Amino acid sequence: MQTLAAIQLSNITFSDSLIIKIPARLKTSGIGRCQLLLSFKPFANKPELCVFSLVKVYLTITGNLRLTDCNALFISFRVPHKAVSSQTLGRWIKTEIQAAGVDTNIFSAHSTRYASTSLAANKGLSLEEIRRTAGWSKSSETFARFYNRPILTPKKKVAVSRKY
């Protein structure tokens, strides 16, 4: 959630791809590490999953609501429409995953991180690519220890199992 809360409008560019730079120091930042650079190409086959289009529409809709000094991507839907915190983003995501049928007594907003990394590994993405994309160092064992979990798909609900 910290990464999402750190996205600033001044670091978003559109060309043939949506490019989001995140130069802010995050808890995953380290000396000598490259800063996060997110890149999204238009996804015409499934517009409802197209981050490129979604961000464009979101910026258009929220453009008139933003305070002139607000540079954050995500703003409150309540007046005065200031930047939201990582905790607020977490609540929003939890509400949406609950609406999708995920048991939020077991899974949290942060579950989306290990669901996506575990699914990427399950689909054959290399450990190096997963580490790089998630912002983990080459020597990090975070994925192996905490995120690489089997994917559950019970009765149209998608979730990730936790090992305790």
C-alpha positions as CSV (number, residue, x, y, z in Angstrom):
1,M,0.0,0.0,0.0
2,Q,3.0,2.3,0.7
3,T,4.0,2.1,-3.0
4,L,0.5,3.0,-4.2
5,A,0.3,5.9,-1.8
6,A,3.7,7.2,-3.0
7,I,2.6,7.6,-6.6
8,Q,2.7,11.3,-7.6
9,L,1.0,12.9,-10.7
10,S,4.3,14.6,-11.6
11,N,5.9,11.1,-12.0
12,I,3.2,9.7,-14.4
13,T,3.6,9.9,-18.2
14,F,1.6,8.5,-21.1
15,S,3.1,7.6,-24.4
16,D,2.6,4.2,-26.0
17,S,2.8,3.0,-22.4
18,L,1.8,4.3,-19.0
19,I,5.0,5.0,-17.1
20,I,4.9,5.6,-13.3
21,K,8.1,6.5,-11.6
22,I,8.3,6.1,-7.8
23,P,11.4,7.9,-6.6
24,A,10.2,8.2,-3.0
25,R,12.1,6.2,-0.3
26,L,10.0,3.2,0.6
27,K,10.6,0.5,3.2
28,T,11.8,-1.7,0.3
29,S,14.2,1.0,-0.9
30,G,17.9,0.5,-0.3
31,I,21.2,2.2,-1.0
32,G,22.2,1.6,-4.6
33,R,18.9,0.0,-5.6
34,C,17.1,1.2,-8.7
35,Q,13.9,3.1,-7.9
36,L,10.6,1.6,-8.9
37,L,9.5,2.1,-12.5
38,L,6.0,0.7,-13.4
39,S,5.1,0.3,-17.1
40,F,1.7,-0.6,-18.4
41,K,0.9,-1.1,-22.1
42,P,-2.7,-0.7,-23.3
43,F,-4.7,-3.9,-22.9
44,A,-7.4,-3.7,-25.6
45,N,-8.5,-7.3,-25.3
46,K,-9.9,-6.8,-21.8
47,P,-10.6,-3.1,-21.3
48,E,-11.8,-3.7,-17.8
49,L,-8.3,-4.9,-16.9
50,C,-6.4,-2.1,-18.7
51,V,-4.4,-0.1,-16.2
52,F,-3.4,2.3,-18.9
53,S,-7.0,3.3,-19.7
54,L,-8.2,3.1,-16.1
55,V,-5.6,5.6,-14.9
56,K,-6.4,8.0,-17.8
57,V,-10.1,7.8,-16.9
58,Y,-9.4,8.2,-13.2
59,L,-7.3,11.3,-13.8
60,T,-10.0,12.8,-16.0
61,I,-12.7,12.2,-13.4
62,T,-10.6,13.4,-10.5
63,G,-9.0,16.4,-12.3
64,N,-11.7,18.9,-11.3
65,L,-11.8,17.6,-7.7
66,R,-8.1,17.9,-6.9
67,L,-6.7,20.7,-4.8
68,T,-4.2,22.6,-6.8
69,D,-1.4,21.6,-4.5
70,C,-2.3,17.9,-4.4
71,N,0.2,15.9,-6.4
72,A,-0.9,12.4,-5.2
73,L,-2.5,10.0,-7.6
74,F,-5.0,8.7,-5.1
75,I,-7.3,11.3,-3.4
76,S,-10.2,11.1,-1.0
77,F,-13.7,10.9,-2.5
78,R,-14.8,13.3,0.3
79,V,-14.2,17.0,0.3
80,P,-11.5,18.5,0.4
81,H,-10.2,15.6,-1.8
82,K,-6.7,15.4,-0.3
83,A,-4.2,12.6,-0.8
84,V,-5.1,9.4,0.9
85,S,-2.8,7.3,3.2
86,S,-1.6,3.8,2.6
87,Q,-4.1,2.7,5.4
88,T,-7.0,4.2,3.4
89,L,-5.9,2.5,0.3
90,G,-5.7,-0.8,2.2
91,R,-9.3,-0.3,3.4
92,W,-10.5,0.4,-0.1
93,I,-8.8,-2.7,-1.5
94,K,-10.1,-4.8,1.4
95,T,-13.7,-3.6,0.6
96,E,-13.2,-4.6,-3.1
97,I,-11.7,-8.0,-2.4
98,Q,-14.6,-8.7,0.1
99,A,-17.1,-7.7,-2.6
100,A,-15.4,-10.2,-4.9
101,G,-16.1,-12.9,-2.5
102,V,-12.8,-13.2,-0.7
103,D,-12.9,-14.0,3.0
104,T,-11.3,-10.9,4.5
105,N,-11.2,-12.5,7.9
106,I,-8.4,-14.6,6.4
107,F,-7.1,-12.4,3.6
108,S,-6.2,-8.7,3.7
109,A,-5.4,-6.0,1.2
110,H,-1.8,-7.0,1.4
111,S,-2.8,-10.5,0.3
112,T,-3.0,-9.1,-3.3
113,R,0.8,-8.9,-3.2
114,Y,1.4,-12.5,-2.4
115,A,-1.5,-13.6,-4.6
116,S,0.0,-11.9,-7.6
117,T,3.6,-13.1,-6.9
118,S,2.5,-16.6,-6.2
119,L,0.4,-16.7,-9.4
120,A,3.3,-15.3,-11.4
121,A,5.5,-18.1,-10.2
122,N,2.8,-20.6,-10.8
123,K,2.5,-19.3,-14.4
124,G,6.3,-19.8,-15.0
125,L,7.7,-16.3,-14.4
126,S,11.3,-16.5,-13.2
127,L,12.2,-15.8,-9.6
128,E,14.5,-13.1,-10.7
129,E,11.7,-11.3,-12.6
130,I,9.4,-11.6,-9.6
131,R,12.0,-10.2,-7.3
132,R,12.8,-7.3,-9.6
133,T,9.2,-6.4,-10.2
134,A,8.3,-6.7,-6.5
135,G,11.3,-4.5,-5.5
136,W,13.1,-7.3,-3.7
137,S,16.9,-7.6,-3.9
138,K,18.6,-10.5,-5.8
139,S,19.5,-12.1,-2.5
140,S,16.1,-11.6,-0.9
141,E,14.4,-14.7,0.4
142,T,11.1,-12.8,1.1
143,F,9.3,-14.5,-1.8
144,A,10.4,-18.0,-0.9
145,R,9.7,-17.5,2.8
146,F,6.4,-15.5,2.8
147,Y,4.9,-15.1,-0.7
148,N,5.3,-18.4,-2.6
149,R,2.0,-20.0,-1.7
150,P,-0.4,-22.4,-3.5
151,I,-3.3,-20.7,-5.3
152,L,-6.8,-21.8,-4.2
153,T,-9.8,-21.5,-6.5
154,P,-12.8,-22.8,-4.6
155,K,-16.3,-22.2,-6.1
156,K,-15.4,-19.2,-8.3
157,K,-13.5,-17.4,-5.4
158,V,-9.8,-16.8,-6.0
159,A,-7.6,-16.5,-3.0
160,V,-4.1,-17.6,-1.8
161,S,-3.7,-20.1,1.0
162,R,-1.6,-19.1,4.0
163,K,0.8,-21.5,5.7
164,Y,0.9,-21.0,9.5
